[in-house]
Amino acid sequence: MSPHLSRRRFIGVTAAAAGLGLVPFGHSAGAEAHLVAWQGQTMGAVATLQVHHHDRAVAERLVEHSLAEVRRLETVFSLYRTDSALVALNRQGVLVAPPSDLVTALAECHRFWEITGGAFDPTVQVLWSLYQDHFSKRDAEPQGPPQAMIRDTLERVGFGQVRFDANRIVLPQRGMGLTLNGIAQGYVTDRIVDILRKGGIESSLVDMGEPRAMGTRPSGDPWRIGIFDPDHPDQIHDTLEAVDQAVATSGGYGFRFDSEGRFNHLLDPRTGTSAHLYRSAAAVMPTAAAADALSTAFSLMPAADVAGTLHRIGTGQVRLVTASGERLTLYA
């Protein structure tokens, strides 16, 4: 991947084609569903939405409602929009009367920060900026930023320092910043699932950067979600069958600061270094936000710690491809 991409990580998950065709909806004899589909981008990621419904007008309204919600949430979470609430928070260090979705997302971040022992940490944004600034220079030292600069930057990393409630969000240190790219796409996907369910949809595959299967396919079969091969991103190396589950994949192949790939976007908030334990880490969880956050954190954790975290959560599975190419599947 080109180091000029602004994407936090390449999404290594795609819906298998067999799950996306026009199929009968429900069990009504002779009834045929209308398919209304949309594909575009949300927060830098390719996104898709497909709604099957007997009434095309209903399906179209649900898609329109969903896309309006996506646009609204981008004004909250996006790092690419200068008018977003998150950009304002990073610029000012404080945000009074923050959007409720931002507070809710931060509460989820805190939960995953605790569950993973600090491996999931949205305050790594300052580390991203450090590496981006370093490698954007023509004469950049290939060994990366000086260790002294990394140590200094780590003083401004630590989600435990962030204070937030419904009234205000405070970044206590000057220069701190948050990125919600490790959870926002999953959060948005979950919100769209809520909208579709309230609209009477029981079967769909929603992907706002992270795919989440609603129920089964209309035929009654599980949805099939393919995981890209980290060494050959145009090929699928694994396929999952999903019913009411979400899948997210993280890997250092998604964004590299340098041409050799020694420094990637998966930055460890505890050491300031890039992740190299795995070629990819795929998390299967009941919600897209959980899968999103945990795939990021698990990329930084030894397999034994991943297994222990899964046991504490009590649900889900993780598929790892180690640096040596070994494939591991861990269950709660």
C-alpha atoms as a printed R data frame, in Angstrom:
    type eleno elety resid chain resno       x       y      z
1   ATOM     1    CA   MET     A     1   0.000   0.000  0.000
2   ATOM     2    CA   SER     A     2   1.187   3.505 -0.747
3   ATOM     3    CA   PRO     A     3   2.408   5.449  2.293
4   ATOM     4    CA   HIS     A     4   0.470   8.451  0.977
5   ATOM     5    CA   LEU     A     5  -2.885   6.845  1.755
6   ATOM     6    CA   SER     A     6  -4.655   8.534  4.645
7   ATOM     7    CA   ARG     A     7  -6.522   5.361  5.561
8   ATOM     8    CA   ARG     A     8  -5.693   4.095  9.052
9   ATOM     9    CA   ARG     A     9  -5.649   0.523  7.823
10  ATOM    10    CA   PHE     A    10  -6.685  -1.460  4.819
11  ATOM    11    CA   ILE     A    11  -9.916  -3.339  5.471
12  ATOM    12    CA   GLY     A    12  -9.023  -7.002  5.022
13  ATOM    13    CA   VAL     A    13 -12.578  -8.261  4.998
14  ATOM    14    CA   THR     A    14 -15.047  -8.514  2.154
15  ATOM    15    CA   ALA     A    15 -18.438 -10.077  1.751
16  ATOM    16    CA   ALA     A    16 -18.146 -13.255 -0.313
17  ATOM    17    CA   ALA     A    17 -19.998 -12.822 -3.585
18  ATOM    18    CA   ALA     A    18 -22.243 -15.801 -2.913
19  ATOM    19    CA   GLY     A    19 -23.923 -13.900 -0.104
20  ATOM    20    CA   LEU     A    20 -24.869 -10.790 -1.999
21  ATOM    21    CA   GLY     A    21 -27.155 -11.781 -4.865
22  ATOM    22    CA   LEU     A    22 -30.848 -10.999 -5.150
23  ATOM    23    CA   VAL     A    23 -32.639 -13.756 -3.267
24  ATOM    24    CA   PRO     A    24 -36.206 -14.349 -2.048
25  ATOM    25    CA   PHE     A    25 -36.979 -12.453  1.136
26  ATOM    26    CA   GLY     A    26 -38.812 -14.279  3.888
27  ATOM    27    CA   HIS     A    27 -40.957 -17.361  3.309
28  ATOM    28    CA   SER     A    28 -43.947 -15.967  1.425
29  ATOM    29    CA   ALA     A    29 -44.739 -18.196 -1.538
30  ATOM    30    CA   GLY     A    30 -43.962 -16.497 -4.808
31  ATOM    31    CA   ALA     A    31 -42.844 -13.306 -3.090
32  ATOM    32    CA   GLU     A    32 -39.659 -11.744 -4.382
33  ATOM    33    CA   ALA     A    33 -37.605  -9.105 -2.635
34  ATOM    34    CA   HIS     A    34 -36.424  -5.869 -4.162
35  ATOM    35    CA   LEU     A    35 -32.752  -5.148 -3.632
36  ATOM    36    CA   VAL     A    36 -31.634  -1.589 -3.022
37  ATOM    37    CA   ALA     A    37 -27.850  -1.321 -2.833
38  ATOM    38    CA   TRP     A    38 -25.393   1.490 -2.155
39  ATOM    39    CA   GLN     A    39 -21.610   1.617 -2.300
40  ATOM    40    CA   GLY     A    40 -19.389   4.544 -1.410
41  ATOM    41    CA   GLN     A    41 -16.963   5.687  1.264
42  ATOM    42    CA   THR     A    42 -17.305   6.550  4.903
43  ATOM    43    CA   MET     A    43 -14.409   7.927  6.950
44  ATOM    44    CA   GLY     A    44 -11.899   6.825  4.349
45  ATOM    45    CA   ALA     A    45 -13.134   3.231  3.982
46  ATOM    46    CA   VAL     A    46 -15.094   1.533  1.243
47  ATOM    47    CA   ALA     A    47 -18.639   0.965  2.505
48  ATOM    48    CA   THR     A    48 -21.580  -1.043  1.197
49  ATOM    49    CA   LEU     A    49 -25.214  -1.376  2.170
50  ATOM    50    CA   GLN     A    50 -27.755  -3.785  0.696
51  ATOM    51    CA   VAL     A    51 -31.390  -3.905  1.747
52  ATOM    52    CA   HIS     A    52 -33.863  -6.566  0.606
53  ATOM    53    CA   HIS     A    53 -37.553  -5.730  1.001
54  ATOM    54    CA   HIS     A    54 -40.823  -6.589 -0.709
55  ATOM    55    CA   ASP     A    55 -41.592  -2.878 -0.988
56  ATOM    56    CA   ARG     A    56 -38.887  -1.064 -2.959
57  ATOM    57    CA   ALA     A    57 -39.998   2.322 -1.612
58  ATOM    58    CA   VAL     A    58 -39.494   1.105  1.963
59  ATOM    59    CA   ALA     A    59 -36.045  -0.235  1.105
60  ATOM    60    CA   GLU     A    60 -35.079   3.054 -0.544
61  ATOM    61    CA   ARG     A    61 -36.232   5.064  2.482
62  ATOM    62    CA   LEU     A    62 -34.205   2.837  4.811
63  ATOM    63    CA   VAL     A    63 -31.096   3.285  2.677
64  ATOM    64    CA   GLU     A    64 -31.625   7.062  2.585
65  ATOM    65    CA   HIS     A    65 -32.134   7.149  6.359
66  ATOM    66    CA   SER     A    66 -28.994   5.056  6.867
67  ATOM    67    CA   LEU     A    67 -26.860   7.283  4.656
68  ATOM    68    CA   ALA     A    68 -28.130  10.386  6.427
69  ATOM    69    CA   GLU     A    69 -27.022   8.804  9.697
70  ATOM    70    CA   VAL     A    70 -23.604   8.003  8.229
71  ATOM    71    CA   ARG     A    71 -23.185  11.633  7.148
72  ATOM    72    CA   ARG     A    72 -24.206  12.827 10.608
73  ATOM    73    CA   LEU     A    73 -21.761  10.527 12.356
74  ATOM    74    CA   GLU     A    74 -18.937  11.632 10.075
75  ATOM    75    CA   THR     A    75 -19.396  15.133 11.513
76  ATOM    76    CA   VAL     A    76 -18.717  13.566 14.911
77  ATOM    77    CA   PHE     A    77 -15.890  11.053 14.321
78  ATOM    78    CA   SER     A    78 -14.021  12.015 11.167
79  ATOM    79    CA   LEU     A    79 -10.374  13.082 11.276
80  ATOM    80    CA   TYR     A    80 -10.666  14.161  7.644
81  ATOM    81    CA   ARG     A    81 -13.305  16.862  8.157
82  ATOM    82    CA   THR     A    82 -12.194  20.134  9.695
83  ATOM    83    CA   ASP     A    83 -15.706  20.695 11.049
84  ATOM    84    CA   SER     A    84 -16.014  17.398 12.973
85  ATOM    85    CA   ALA     A    85 -16.409  17.271 16.731
86  ATOM    86    CA   LEU     A    86 -13.301  15.088 17.045
87  ATOM    87    CA   VAL     A    87 -11.122  17.533 15.110
88  ATOM    88    CA   ALA     A    88 -12.424  20.370 17.286
89  ATOM    89    CA   LEU     A    89 -11.571  18.391 20.426
90  ATOM    90    CA   ASN     A    90  -8.036  17.666 19.216
91  ATOM    91    CA   ARG     A    91  -7.515  21.286 18.231
92  ATOM    92    CA   GLN     A    92  -8.852  22.819 21.448
93  ATOM    93    CA   GLY     A    93  -8.083  20.105 24.008
94  ATOM    94    CA   VAL     A    94 -11.591  20.437 25.420
95  ATOM    95    CA   LEU     A    95 -15.102  20.059 24.049
96  ATOM    96    CA   VAL     A    96 -18.084  21.419 25.948
97  ATOM    97    CA   ALA     A    97 -21.521  19.834 25.437
98  ATOM    98    CA   PRO     A    98 -20.075  17.095 23.190
99  ATOM    99    CA   PRO     A    99 -22.300  15.038 20.879
100 ATOM   100    CA   SER     A   100 -23.807  12.086 22.733
101 ATOM   101    CA   ASP     A   101 -22.397   9.658 20.143
102 ATOM   102    CA   LEU     A   102 -18.875  10.864 20.886
103 ATOM   103    CA   VAL     A   103 -19.382  10.304 24.625
104 ATOM   104    CA   THR     A   104 -20.861   6.851 23.998
105 ATOM   105    CA   ALA     A   105 -17.969   5.905 21.726
106 ATOM   106    CA   LEU     A   106 -15.434   7.072 24.313
107 ATOM   107    CA   ALA     A   107 -17.173   4.952 26.942
108 ATOM   108    CA   GLU     A   108 -16.749   1.960 24.634
109 ATOM   109    CA   CYS     A   109 -13.117   2.919 24.111
110 ATOM   110    CA   HIS     A   110 -12.590   2.953 27.853
111 ATOM   111    CA   ARG     A   111 -14.126  -0.510 28.139
112 ATOM   112    CA   PHE     A   112 -11.835  -1.969 25.492
113 ATOM   113    CA   TRP     A   113  -8.845  -0.076 26.889
114 ATOM   114    CA   GLU     A   114  -9.440  -1.822 30.227
115 ATOM   115    CA   ILE     A   115 -10.233  -5.232 28.709
116 ATOM   116    CA   THR     A   116  -7.026  -5.254 26.649
117 ATOM   117    CA   GLY     A   117  -4.730  -3.921 29.346
118 ATOM   118    CA   GLY     A   118  -4.146  -0.688 27.456
119 ATOM   119    CA   ALA     A   119  -3.402  -2.232 24.047
120 ATOM   120    CA   PHE     A   120  -6.426  -0.458 22.583
121 ATOM   121    CA   ASP     A   121  -5.792   3.244 23.081
122 ATOM   122    CA   PRO     A   122  -7.226   6.113 20.984
123 ATOM   123    CA   THR     A   123  -4.547   8.530 22.231
124 ATOM   124    CA   VAL     A   124  -2.001   6.991 19.821
125 ATOM   125    CA   GLN     A   125  -2.889   9.808 17.409
126 ATOM   126    CA   VAL     A   126   0.212  11.724 18.557
127 ATOM   127    CA   LEU     A   127   2.396   8.729 17.681
128 ATOM   128    CA   TRP     A   128   0.807   8.602 14.232
129 ATOM   129    CA   SER     A   129   1.625  12.290 13.758
130 ATOM   130    CA   LEU     A   130   5.197  11.726 14.915
131 ATOM   131    CA   TYR     A   131   5.841   8.965 12.376
132 ATOM   132    CA   GLN     A   132   3.955  10.746  9.614
133 ATOM   133    CA   ASP     A   133   5.941  13.939 10.122
134 ATOM   134    CA   HIS     A   134   9.216  12.025 10.268
135 ATOM   135    CA   PHE     A   135   8.735   9.982  7.107
136 ATOM   136    CA   SER     A   136   7.229  12.864  5.124
137 ATOM   137    CA   LYS     A   137  10.679  14.498  5.022
138 ATOM   138    CA   ARG     A   138  12.823  13.863  1.962
139 ATOM   139    CA   ASP     A   139  15.893  13.066  4.048
140 ATOM   140    CA   ALA     A   140  14.027  10.990  6.660
141 ATOM   141    CA   GLU     A   141  16.257   8.743  8.736
142 ATOM   142    CA   PRO     A   142  15.191   5.171  7.749
143 ATOM   143    CA   GLN     A   143  15.594   4.000 11.357
144 ATOM   144    CA   GLY     A   144  12.566   6.089 12.306
145 ATOM   145    CA   PRO     A   145  12.148   8.944 14.761
146 ATOM   146    CA   PRO     A   146  14.811   9.314 17.463
147 ATOM   147    CA   GLN     A   147  14.118   7.310 20.605
148 ATOM   148    CA   ALA     A   148  14.117  10.508 22.653
149 ATOM   149    CA   MET     A   149  11.263  11.885 20.542
150 ATOM   150    CA   ILE     A   150   9.322   8.628 20.899
151 ATOM   151    CA   ARG     A   151   9.762   8.721 24.680
152 ATOM   152    CA   ASP     A   152   8.632  12.341 24.792
153 ATOM   153    CA   THR     A   153   5.582  11.578 22.662
154 ATOM   154    CA   LEU     A   154   4.628   8.634 24.861
155 ATOM   155    CA   GLU     A   155   4.196  11.099 27.731
156 ATOM   156    CA   ARG     A   156   1.075  12.285 25.876
157 ATOM   157    CA   VAL     A   157  -0.286   8.782 25.289
158 ATOM   158    CA   GLY     A   158  -2.610   7.071 27.735
159 ATOM   159    CA   PHE     A   159  -6.388   6.902 27.545
160 ATOM   160    CA   GLY     A   160  -6.584   6.827 31.325
161 ATOM   161    CA   GLN     A   161  -5.713  10.544 31.301
162 ATOM   162    CA   VAL     A   162  -8.771  11.501 29.228
163 ATOM   163    CA   ARG     A   163 -11.740  12.847 31.159
164 ATOM   164    CA   PHE     A   164 -15.208  12.765 29.678
165 ATOM   165    CA   ASP     A   165 -18.878  12.873 30.560
166 ATOM   166    CA   ALA     A   166 -22.053  14.250 29.016
167 ATOM   167    CA   ASN     A   167 -20.949  17.826 29.805
168 ATOM   168    CA   ARG     A   168 -17.404  17.963 28.506
169 ATOM   169    CA   ILE     A   169 -14.399  16.034 27.203
170 ATOM   170    CA   VAL     A   170 -10.933  17.081 28.345
171 ATOM   171    CA   LEU     A   171  -7.511  16.143 27.006
172 ATOM   172    CA   PRO     A   172  -5.389  17.143 30.011
173 ATOM   173    CA   GLN     A   173  -2.034  17.546 28.247
174 ATOM   174    CA   ARG     A   174  -1.248  20.069 25.568
175 ATOM   175    CA   GLY     A   175  -0.671  18.298 22.275
176 ATOM   176    CA   MET     A   176  -2.712  15.182 23.099
177 ATOM   177    CA   GLY     A   177  -5.049  13.911 20.413
178 ATOM   178    CA   LEU     A   178  -7.572  11.163 19.827
179 ATOM   179    CA   THR     A   179  -8.204   8.928 16.846
180 ATOM   180    CA   LEU     A   180 -11.360   6.839 16.777
181 ATOM   181    CA   ASN     A   181 -10.387   5.066 13.557
182 ATOM   182    CA   GLY     A   182 -10.040   1.887 15.610
183 ATOM   183    CA   ILE     A   183 -13.719   1.831 16.544
184 ATOM   184    CA   ALA     A   184 -15.712   4.458 14.642
185 ATOM   185    CA   GLN     A   185 -16.385   2.406 11.516
186 ATOM   186    CA   GLY     A   186 -17.672  -0.431 13.653
187 ATOM   187    CA   TYR     A   187 -19.764   2.009 15.681
188 ATOM   188    CA   VAL     A   188 -21.321   3.408 12.493
189 ATOM   189    CA   THR     A   189 -22.041  -0.097 11.194
190 ATOM   190    CA   ASP     A   190 -23.835  -0.939 14.441
191 ATOM   191    CA   ARG     A   191 -25.947   2.213 14.196
192 ATOM   192    CA   ILE     A   192 -27.050   1.288 10.680
193 ATOM   193    CA   VAL     A   193 -27.969  -2.199 11.900
194 ATOM   194    CA   ASP     A   194 -30.153  -0.557 14.573
195 ATOM   195    CA   ILE     A   195 -31.889   1.572 11.930
196 ATOM   196    CA   LEU     A   196 -32.571  -1.396  9.672
197 ATOM   197    CA   ARG     A   197 -33.913  -3.504 12.520
198 ATOM   198    CA   LYS     A   198 -36.277  -0.737 13.580
199 ATOM   199    CA   GLY     A   199 -37.390  -0.594  9.955
200 ATOM   200    CA   GLY     A   200 -38.326  -4.275 10.043
201 ATOM   201    CA   ILE     A   201 -35.246  -5.699  8.310
202 ATOM   202    CA   GLU     A   202 -34.105  -8.987  9.807
203 ATOM   203    CA   SER     A   203 -31.612 -10.100  7.171
204 ATOM   204    CA   SER     A   204 -28.839  -7.968  5.726
205 ATOM   205    CA   LEU     A   205 -25.091  -7.527  5.509
206 ATOM   206    CA   VAL     A   206 -23.995  -4.039  6.546
207 ATOM   207    CA   ASP     A   207 -20.444  -2.834  5.952
208 ATOM   208    CA   MET     A   208 -19.538   0.742  6.892
209 ATOM   209    CA   GLY     A   209 -15.863  -0.209  6.991
210 ATOM   210    CA   GLU     A   210 -16.497  -3.304  9.115
211 ATOM   211    CA   PRO     A   211 -19.036  -5.951  8.007
212 ATOM   212    CA   ARG     A   212 -21.801  -7.125 10.306
213 ATOM   213    CA   ALA     A   213 -24.266  -9.858  9.416
214 ATOM   214    CA   MET     A   214 -27.877  -9.366 10.469
215 ATOM   215    CA   GLY     A   215 -29.442 -12.758 11.027
216 ATOM   216    CA   THR     A   216 -29.006 -15.239  8.221
217 ATOM   217    CA   ARG     A   217 -29.191 -14.646  4.504
218 ATOM   218    CA   PRO     A   218 -32.815 -14.444  3.312
219 ATOM   219    CA   SER     A   219 -32.409 -18.036  2.104
220 ATOM   220    CA   GLY     A   220 -31.740 -19.147  5.694
221 ATOM   221    CA   ASP     A   221 -28.054 -19.867  5.095
222 ATOM   222    CA   PRO     A   222 -25.287 -18.096  7.029
223 ATOM   223    CA   TRP     A   223 -23.651 -15.065  5.485
224 ATOM   224    CA   ARG     A   224 -20.185 -15.814  4.132
225 ATOM   225    CA   ILE     A   225 -17.432 -13.317  4.872
226 ATOM   226    CA   GLY     A   226 -14.026 -13.738  3.298
227 ATOM   227    CA   ILE     A   227 -10.755 -12.609  4.874
228 ATOM   228    CA   PHE     A   228  -8.091 -11.347  2.476
229 ATOM   229    CA   ASP     A   229  -4.658 -12.936  2.405
230 ATOM   230    CA   PRO     A   230  -2.295 -10.356  3.990
231 ATOM   231    CA   ASP     A   231   0.443 -11.259  1.499
232 ATOM   232    CA   HIS     A   232  -1.919 -11.181 -1.500
233 ATOM   233    CA   PRO     A   233  -4.708  -8.663 -0.773
234 ATOM   234    CA   ASP     A   234  -6.483  -9.573 -4.021
235 ATOM   235    CA   GLN     A   235  -7.017 -13.134 -2.766
236 ATOM   236    CA   ILE     A   236  -9.141 -14.581  0.032
237 ATOM   237    CA   HIS     A   237  -7.328 -17.022  2.305
238 ATOM   238    CA   ASP     A   238 -10.121 -17.765  4.774
239 ATOM   239    CA   THR     A   239 -13.920 -17.690  4.812
240 ATOM   240    CA   LEU     A   240 -16.206 -17.348  7.801
241 ATOM   241    CA   GLU     A   241 -19.878 -18.207  8.119
242 ATOM   242    CA   ALA     A   242 -21.586 -15.506 10.154
243 ATOM   243    CA   VAL     A   243 -25.030 -15.175 11.710
244 ATOM   244    CA   ASP     A   244 -25.599 -12.064 13.829
245 ATOM   245    CA   GLN     A   245 -21.850 -11.483 14.002
246 ATOM   246    CA   ALA     A   246 -19.364  -8.874 12.871
247 ATOM   247    CA   VAL     A   247 -15.838  -9.361 11.542
248 ATOM   248    CA   ALA     A   248 -12.907  -6.939 11.510
249 ATOM   249    CA   THR     A   249  -9.337  -7.513 10.376
250 ATOM   250    CA   SER     A   250  -6.181  -5.552 11.177
251 ATOM   251    CA   GLY     A   251  -2.718  -5.941  9.702
252 ATOM   252    CA   GLY     A   252   0.446  -3.960  9.265
253 ATOM   253    CA   TYR     A   253   0.064  -4.282  5.489
254 ATOM   254    CA   GLY     A   254  -2.713  -1.696  5.603
255 ATOM   255    CA   PHE     A   255  -0.538   1.392  5.913
256 ATOM   256    CA   ARG     A   256   3.230   1.669  6.006
257 ATOM   257    CA   PHE     A   257   5.106   4.840  6.766
258 ATOM   258    CA   ASP     A   258   8.249   3.609  5.002
259 ATOM   259    CA   SER     A   259   8.783   1.686  1.773
260 ATOM   260    CA   GLU     A   260  10.418  -1.255  3.594
261 ATOM   261    CA   GLY     A   261   7.375  -1.765  5.827
262 ATOM   262    CA   ARG     A   262   9.296  -1.610  9.092
263 ATOM   263    CA   PHE     A   263   6.979   1.075 10.442
264 ATOM   264    CA   ASN     A   264   3.225   0.607 10.089
265 ATOM   265    CA   HIS     A   265   0.079   2.260 11.402
266 ATOM   266    CA   LEU     A   266  -0.538  -0.299 14.182
267 ATOM   267    CA   LEU     A   267   1.299   1.616 16.887
268 ATOM   268    CA   ASP     A   268   1.683   0.191 20.374
269 ATOM   269    CA   PRO     A   269   0.631   2.819 22.955
270 ATOM   270    CA   ARG     A   270   2.917   1.219 25.528
271 ATOM   271    CA   THR     A   271   6.160   1.238 23.530
272 ATOM   272    CA   GLY     A   272   5.596   3.588 20.602
273 ATOM   273    CA   THR     A   273   6.683   0.879 18.149
274 ATOM   274    CA   SER     A   274   4.815  -0.745 15.268
275 ATOM   275    CA   ALA     A   275   3.146  -4.162 15.444
276 ATOM   276    CA   HIS     A   276   4.936  -7.119 13.855
277 ATOM   277    CA   LEU     A   277   3.587 -10.100 15.800
278 ATOM   278    CA   TYR     A   278   1.048 -11.018 13.134
279 ATOM   279    CA   ARG     A   279   0.459 -10.581  9.450
280 ATOM   280    CA   SER     A   280  -3.227 -10.204 10.253
281 ATOM   281    CA   ALA     A   281  -5.643 -10.481 13.164
282 ATOM   282    CA   ALA     A   282  -9.346 -11.052 12.529
283 ATOM   283    CA   ALA     A   283 -11.871 -10.692 15.363
284 ATOM   284    CA   VAL     A   284 -15.389 -12.138 15.210
285 ATOM   285    CA   MET     A   285 -17.713 -10.490 17.712
286 ATOM   286    CA   PRO     A   286 -21.439  -9.804 18.222
287 ATOM   287    CA   THR     A   287 -20.999  -6.122 17.313
288 ATOM   288    CA   ALA     A   288 -18.883  -4.350 14.729
289 ATOM   289    CA   ALA     A   289 -17.527  -1.871 17.295
290 ATOM   290    CA   ALA     A   290 -16.200  -4.739 19.420
291 ATOM   291    CA   ALA     A   291 -14.687  -6.521 16.415
292 ATOM   292    CA   ASP     A   292 -13.121  -3.266 15.212
293 ATOM   293    CA   ALA     A   293 -11.518  -2.344 18.526
294 ATOM   294    CA   LEU     A   294 -10.364  -5.846 19.390
295 ATOM   295    CA   SER     A   295  -8.800  -6.623 16.014
296 ATOM   296    CA   THR     A   296  -6.640  -3.541 16.547
297 ATOM   297    CA   ALA     A   297  -5.700  -4.447 20.109
298 ATOM   298    CA   PHE     A   298  -5.080  -8.126 19.378
299 ATOM   299    CA   SER     A   299  -2.564  -7.141 16.695
300 ATOM   300    CA   LEU     A   300  -0.378  -5.892 19.559
301 ATOM   301    CA   MET     A   301  -0.885  -8.761 22.014
302 ATOM   302    CA   PRO     A   302   0.811 -12.172 22.324
303 ATOM   303    CA   ALA     A   303  -1.502 -15.083 21.495
304 ATOM   304    CA   ALA     A   304  -1.701 -16.147 25.165
305 ATOM   305    CA   ASP     A   305  -2.933 -12.680 26.128
306 ATOM   306    CA   VAL     A   306  -5.437 -12.710 23.273
307 ATOM   307    CA   ALA     A   307  -6.773 -16.045 24.508
308 ATOM   308    CA   GLY     A   308  -7.047 -14.723 28.052
309 ATOM   309    CA   THR     A   309  -8.909 -11.630 26.895
310 ATOM   310    CA   LEU     A   310 -11.346 -13.742 24.880
311 ATOM   311    CA   HIS     A   311 -11.971 -15.890 27.937
312 ATOM   312    CA   ARG     A   312 -12.774 -12.807 30.020
313 ATOM   313    CA   ILE     A   313 -15.118 -11.432 27.352
314 ATOM   314    CA   GLY     A   314 -16.853 -14.796 27.113
315 ATOM   315    CA   THR     A   315 -17.739 -14.629 23.424
316 ATOM   316    CA   GLY     A   316 -16.237 -14.446 19.951
317 ATOM   317    CA   GLN     A   317 -13.237 -15.870 18.157
318 ATOM   318    CA   VAL     A   318  -9.971 -14.611 16.716
319 ATOM   319    CA   ARG     A   319  -8.052 -15.823 13.674
320 ATOM   320    CA   LEU     A   320  -4.376 -14.928 13.619
321 ATOM   321    CA   VAL     A   321  -1.736 -15.267 10.940
322 ATOM   322    CA   THR     A   322   1.608 -15.035 12.720
323 ATOM   323    CA   ALA     A   323   4.696 -13.341 11.358
324 ATOM   324    CA   SER     A   324   6.011 -16.789 10.369
325 ATOM   325    CA   GLY     A   325   2.774 -17.647  8.557
326 ATOM   326    CA   GLU     A   326   1.265 -19.982 11.165
327 ATOM   327    CA   ARG     A   327  -2.528 -19.768 11.417
328 ATOM   328    CA   LEU     A   328  -4.166 -19.830 14.821
329 ATOM   329    CA   THR     A   329  -7.863 -19.834 15.713
330 ATOM   330    CA   LEU     A   330  -8.756 -18.905 19.281
331 ATOM   331    CA   TYR     A   331 -12.209 -19.190 20.863
332 ATOM   332    CA   ALA     A   332 -13.762 -17.652 23.963
